[in-house]
Amino acid sequence: MASALLRAGAPVTMEVAMPRKVLRTREELDSILSAAGLELAEEYDSQRSYPKNAWLLTRCKTCGTVADYRLRYVTDKAGIAGEPVCRACYWREWLRSDRFPSPGACPDEPSARALAGAHGLNLVELLEPGLAHEALLLVRCRTCGRQFVVRERDVPFGCSCQSHPSTSSHYAPPVTREVTEPEPTHVQRTFLTRDQGRVTPVSEVPELMEAWDDERDPRETMVCPSGWWAMAPGDGQYRFRCANGHRTYAYPYTYLQNGCPACRGNATKGTGLYLADTAPELAAEWSPERNGRWTPENVRQSSKRSVWWRCLACGHEWEASPRDRSKRDGQLCPSCGKIQGSLAWTYPRLAEQWDASNPVSPWRVRPHSKLDFVPLWDCPENPSHRWRAEISSRVAGAECPECVGTGKSRVELRHFEAARRLLGDARSGARYDDPGFTNRWSIDISLRYRGRMVAIEYDGAHWHLGKEDVDKRKSEELLGAGFVVVRIREDGLPSLGIASGDYAEVCADGSAPDPEGVIERVKERLDAIIAS
């Protein structure tokens, strides 16, 4: 198909990716998965790296369920004795246990399909709906394409790719950490376990004695009560007074660990933990016209007040509290499905280059989402340049392969300029895609000449000596995709020995480059090939 398109003059889809290194062989992957009772269910890619955080499509050797797992997850779970790595096997065993003495009502396939669809998932298979209490569903995420097993009750949580990573304190804005992690107001010097606290009187703990303000005898009061659940209301609580004069009632063990609650509260009072500071993206979706005097500057992220929001992507307006919007289910626009922390919000410049033909919006993918397609990008400098690249490579700094100057030698660029003058509109470093390619090849000089797609490769002696196997494989794959291939090889490089009517080699003097003369000879070879 690709060869026919090339000869018919159809536009060629190009793609770019960051250099990749094979980290694990097929045998290594098979060994890791086999130890976990799994096998690889996708085609092994020798050009792909397989780090620990890589997702793998696997098949369970016991039940045959096909699902995606991270390699790290597989290795970690394989080390737990008695627990199946396959989640279908694990949940079947769990649901058949005596936790559920009486069977519950389970959904039929139409109900399960509707339930999954309402939360951004496609139902692949309803796994044994007759299980006790609830069904197991095999679903596929519509956004990232990941396939996984989920219990019926967990379907509303959706796919993990839809959860906002900034809800974790690790990714919280600095101002949030300053407020949620203020300067300590209490330093615990005595450390007791609960068992030790049950036999240790308050009188033996200096921190408690410094704040003790209760009429009961501290020598007869244990730090930890013997039974928390058996106490009457108020029983076991004692009066304390801190150095600042705050009086409070608390269990001795709790006061030992946390100190004065009033001092802790004052440490965070008036620190400006408002929505505009802690959740800029939510603040950007605030609807000022419909919220009156309430603004992101005077409403906190934990507020339960119902306010109006306007989606940045589609303009839809709806009511919800900031607290609910901060939760997993509240991070989506109910109309278009826009997510928080999306590529469009995090990297707006890249979102502008997102091609309109991509099946999802940049508002619905994250900078490191795993997609079931390679996105198409439009060059901001030259609209005719379009190429495919993984989101992660663009985030890492990969630019348009035709406009970027890195990775191209000076002599190669001189030959490219000569080709543009003598052969017509040419491209430098464009990346082409074809089902027959084993790698994502970039072509030094590519153009359409007299109705044929032409690939011109410049092979410098310093970089290509000893790489005949790679050069030959690349040439043969380009020929198979319908290209006419001409390789300019500097003196000292052996011929690749390719027997094809669409292939030619032209020698060049690396010590005295003559781009115009070399391209003239390339033109003569092209005319002869096309005329034959």
C-alpha positions, 0 to 999 in steps of 0.5 A: 500500500505504501509503495503504491501511494508513493508512486501515485504521488500521494503525500507521505506521512513522516515521523520523528522520534528520539533515539532509542536503545534496546534495553532488553532482548526478547529472551529477557522479557520472556524470562521475566514474564514467564516467572510471573505466569505471563507471556508477551501478547504484542510483537517484540520490537527490537528498536524499542527500549523496555525500561522498568516503567514500560507498559507491556501487553501480556497474556495470562498463561492460566486464564488467557486474559490479555492486559497491559502491565508495567514491567516494574509491576510484573517484577514486584508482584512476581516476588509476592508468594501466593498472589497471582500477577494477573489481575483477572486471576487475583480478583476471581480468587478474591471474589470467590472467597468467603468475604461474600457469603451470599451472591449479589446482582451482577450486570449483564453485558449491555449494562456493563458496556454502558457503565464502562462507556460512561467513564471513558472505557470500552468494554472488551469482555465481561469476565464471568459475570456469575461471580459472587457479589459483582462482575469483573470487566476487561476494559480498554481506555479510550484515551491511552489505549491501555487494557486492564481488568477492573471490578464493577465497583471500581469502573467509576474511577476510570483509567489512571491516565485520567487522574491528575498527577498534581494532586500528589503532594510531590507535584503540588505547587511550592506554595501548597507545600509551604502551607501543608508542611509549615514550620513544626510547632511541636518536636517529639522527644519521647517515642513510645509504641502503643504497647509501651504507652499502655504501661508507661505513666504520663509522669515519666514523659517530660513533654506531657508533664510540661503541658499537664493541666488535669486534676487527675494523678499523672502517676496513675494515668497511662499514656495510651488507653487500654481499649480505644473502642470501649471508652465512653464519650470523654473518657480517656481525655485529659486537659493540657496547657501548652507554653502559649497558654492554649488549653485543650483536651486530648489523649496523652498519646495523641498529645505526645505525637502532635502537640497543641492543636491550636498552635498547629492551626495558627501555623497555617492561619492566614497563609493564603492557601487559595485556589489561585495559588494552589490550582492555577488550572482550576483558577483559569476555568473559574467563571467570574460572571456567574460567581459574584464576589467569590473569586479564586483569590478568596476561595480555597481548594478544599471549599465545598461551596458550589461555584460555576466553571467554564471549560478552557477547551469547549467553553461548557459551563457547569456547577461543582465545588473546588473540593470536588473538582480536585478529586479524580472524578471532578477533573474532567469537563462533563461535556468534552472530557478535557482533563487537568494537566493536559498537554494543551495546558502544560505545553501550549506551544506544542498544542498549537502544533498538534494536527487537527487530524489526530483522533483526540484533542491535546486537551485530553492527553498528558505530556507522557500519555501512552497512546495507541497512535503516533500523533501528527504535528505541524511545523510552526515555521513551514506548514508544509512540514508535517511529521509524526512523533511521540509526545514524550519526544516532543516534550524532551525537545525534539523539533521539526526534523526538516528545520532542525540543524542538529545531526546534519554535517556541514558537507551534507547541508551543502549537498542538500542546497545543491540538490535544491538548486539542481533537482527542485524542491527537496527536504533535509532529514525528513522521516518517513513511515512504511509498514516494511521499515524496521526503523524510523528512517530519516533521509538526508535528502528526499524529493519527488523527481519526474514522478518518483520519490527519491532518497539521496544519502550522503555517507561520510567516511568517518561516520559510515566506515564499518556500518555497511550492514545498516546502510544496506538494510536502510537502502533495501527498505527504502527501495521496498517502499518505492523510493529510488535510492542514490547513495553518495559514498566518500572515497574509502567506503566499499560498495554496498553491492545492492542489485536493483534497477532503482539503486545507484552509488556515486563516489565523492572526494571527502577531502575536496567536496564538490557538491554541485559536481556530485549532484550533477552526477546524481541527476544523470543517474536518476535520469537514466534510472527513471528512463529505463 
